Structures are given as C-alpha cells and as structure tokens.
Amino acid sequence: MKTTSRTTAGPAQLDRPHIRRAFGTVKILVAAYGAGSAAVLLTVALRALSGHPVTSFLWGRSAGVLASAAVTYWLTVLAARGVRWAFLRVRIISVVMPVAIVGVDMIPGVCPAWFALEQALCAVAVAAAAFVVNGAGLRGAFPKAAKAG
C-alpha cells in the first residue's frame, strides 16, 4: 500500500531572518495585488452606477482577479507557515497570473484602456512576488520530499 505524506518546511528553515523577510515581502506584494484588484472592481462598480457602459466581461474579469488575489494570499500565509504544497501553488500562480492578466487585456477590443492599465498594475505586483517566491532563498526552505519505495 502506497502512503503519501504532506511535507512542510523544517521549523529551522522558517525561523531564518531572510526567509521571514522574504515571506513578509511576498505577503505585501500579494496584498498589493489584492488591493489593486479591489480597486479595479470598485472602479467598474462606480462606472456602472454613474451610467457608463460596463460589460459583463469587466465584471467577471475584475471579480475573478480579486478572487485569485484572495486565494493567493491565503496560500502565501500557509506557505509562510511551512506548507510545501501551498508554496508550490504560490510559485505557479505568481508566474501564470501576470501573463494571463496582461495577455488577455492586450487582445484588441476586449477591454477599455483604463481597465487594462489598472489590471496591469495588479500584474506588476504579483510579478514582483514571483521573483521573490521563486528565488533560491525561499526554494531552499522547501526541499523536495524524498520519494518512498
């Protein structure tokens, strides 16, 4: 029977000052991503309330990006506590989301320029987090688990 185990970073790894600082930086950047995402959704809502045309794409896109920011922050908190699977997901999300945000927003006619600009600012914050979370310091705190049997 095959057993699987969830791996975590060792407590000694997470107590290192540079690891704590790096996770603090990632949390700030992901929080900025969330704040920017909330600002985009608020802008969409205010524009709709003031009679400007707002498409369902803008509503869905801004709400979806805000939701991804919330999930990313939750995963970052778990990763900072040593949960390896959460760390791996933060690494992936922090690389994929900026590409997805900018890539979709650059398709001509999909969204107005103001929306693309606000979303690009969100992408910058999460892209900056990608550099930190994918750096050697944090990766070293989460060594690959040894395979059993």
C-alpha positions in Angstrom: 0.0 0.0 0.0 1.4 3.3 -1.0 1.3 6.1 1.6 1.6 9.7 0.9 2.7 12.4 3.2 2.4 16.1 3.2 5.7 17.8 3.5 6.5 21.0 5.3 9.5 23.2 5.6 11.5 22.5 8.6 11.0 24.9 11.5 14.7 25.8 11.4 14.3 26.9 7.8 11.3 29.2 8.5 12.9 30.8 11.5 15.8 32.2 9.4 15.5 36.0 9.2 15.9 36.1 5.4 13.1 33.6 5.0 10.8 35.6 7.2 11.7 38.8 5.4 11.1 37.2 2.0 7.7 35.9 3.1 6.9 39.3 4.5 7.7 40.9 1.2 5.6 38.3 -0.7 2.7 38.9 1.6 2.9 42.7 1.0 3.1 42.2 -2.8 0.2 39.8 -2.9 -1.8 42.2 -0.6 -1.0 45.0 -3.1 -2.2 42.7 -5.9 -5.4 42.2 -3.9 -5.8 45.9 -3.2 -5.3 46.7 -6.8 -7.8 44.1 -7.8 -10.3 45.5 -5.4 -9.7 49.0 -6.8 -10.5 47.6 -10.3 -13.7 46.1 -9.2 -14.7 49.3 -7.3 -13.9 51.3 -10.5 -16.1 49.0 -12.5 -18.9 49.3 -10.0 -18.6 53.1 -9.8 -18.6 53.4 -13.6 -21.7 51.2 -13.8 -23.5 53.3 -11.1 -22.7 56.5 -12.9 -24.2 55.3 -16.2 -21.0 54.4 -18.1 -21.2 51.2 -20.1 -19.7 48.2 -18.3 -19.7 44.8 -19.9 -20.2 41.5 -18.2 -16.6 40.7 -19.1 -15.3 43.6 -17.0 -17.4 42.5 -14.0 -16.4 38.9 -14.3 -12.7 39.6 -15.0 -12.3 42.1 -12.1 -14.2 39.8 -9.7 -12.1 36.8 -10.9 -8.8 38.6 -10.4 -9.8 39.7 -7.0 -10.8 36.1 -6.1 -7.4 34.9 -7.3 -5.7 37.5 -5.2 -7.6 36.3 -2.1 -6.7 32.7 -2.8 -3.0 33.6 -3.5 -2.8 35.5 -0.2 -4.3 32.5 1.7 -1.8 30.2 0.1 1.0 32.6 0.9 0.1 32.6 4.6 0.0 28.8 4.5 3.4 28.7 2.7 4.9 31.0 5.3 3.8 28.5 8.0 5.8 25.8 6.1 3.1 24.1 3.9 5.0 23.0 0.9 2.0 22.3 -1.4 0.8 25.9 -0.8 4.3 27.2 -1.5 4.4 25.4 -4.9 1.0 26.8 -5.8 2.1 30.4 -4.9 5.1 29.9 -7.1 2.9 28.8 -10.1 0.2 31.4 -9.6 2.7 34.2 -9.2 4.1 33.4 -12.7 0.9 32.5 -14.5 -1.4 35.3 -13.3 0.7 38.3 -14.7 1.0 36.6 -18.1 -2.7 35.8 -18.1 -3.8 39.3 -17.0 -1.6 41.1 -19.5 -2.2 38.6 -22.3 -6.0 38.8 -22.2 -6.1 42.5 -21.7 -3.9 43.1 -24.7 -6.4 41.4 -27.1 -7.7 44.4 -29.1 -11.3 45.4 -28.2 -11.6 43.1 -25.2 -11.4 45.9 -22.6 -11.0 49.6 -22.4 -7.6 51.1 -21.9 -8.3 52.3 -18.3 -9.2 48.7 -17.3 -6.1 47.2 -19.0 -3.9 49.8 -17.2 -5.4 49.1 -13.8 -5.1 45.3 -14.3 -1.5 45.8 -15.5 -0.7 47.4 -12.2 -2.1 44.3 -10.4 0.0 42.1 -12.7 3.2 44.1 -11.7 2.6 43.5 -8.0 2.1 39.7 -8.4 5.0 39.5 -10.9 7.3 41.1 -8.3 6.1 38.5 -5.8 7.1 35.8 -8.4 10.7 37.0 -8.3 10.8 36.6 -4.6 8.9 33.4 -4.2 10.8 31.7 -7.0 14.2 32.9 -5.7 16.8 30.5 -4.3 16.2 31.6 -0.7 12.6 30.5 -0.4 13.0 27.5 -2.7 15.8 26.3 -0.3 13.4 26.4 2.6 11.2 23.8 0.9 13.4 20.9 -0.2 11.9 18.3 -2.4 10.5 15.4 -0.4 12.3 12.1 -0.7 10.3 9.5 -2.6 9.4 6.4 -0.8 9.9 3.0 -2.1 
